[in-house]
Amino acid sequence: MVRMAILAGLLLLPSASISIAHEHGTPLSANSTQDTTPALSSVAREEKARTYFTDLPVIAQDGKQRRFFSDVLKDKIVLINLFYTNCTSICPVLNQRISGVQDLLGARLGSDITLVSITTDPARDLPSVVKTYSQSFNPREGWLFLTGRTQDIQTIVRRLGHTSSDPADHVALLLIGDVGRAKWTKLKPTASETEIAAMLEILLSERN
């Protein structure tokens, strides 16, 4: 039986993992932002983030290989969600909602803001499978569907709170952050397209 953990109220990464809250300044409450990062230089903060998120290789739906931190996250405002292509419940719902978010973001998508969907089932979700799956959501430049070598993807999603060997047992979180400032928040999976886009734009406006 497919089991999907959808957390209501406070969205917490599983305690079994090293939480981003402890290692990278992520707040634990949903629908709020908080900068809990100590006063570090931008270089030190970047290296801390690179170490935490890893710079392992990933492959997007365009077939190109990227480094996870350097090419996907660095200096970006990001929305990260987890999926697997055989999911018939929450995954397609969330990705369809994110499809609406990219329309609301307009030109900001792909420049300052990146949307990142990462499979929890890399053994089956090969690049060709992810490419076909992504086409159902009409991703524009700036929305990446990522897979890669099984061990590499498992390491990455473990840092994001997915510690189970079962791809279906991932948390349906929407993790939003300004990577450069180590400022993060989590939204409920029931957040609307407007709410998600607004949170991304708030983080963008706070840079000015």
Summary of the structure (lengths in Angstrom):
residues: 208
radius of gyration: 15.5
end to end distance: 47.6
largest distance: 47.6
contacts: 682
relative contact order: 0.23
helix: 39%
strand: 19%
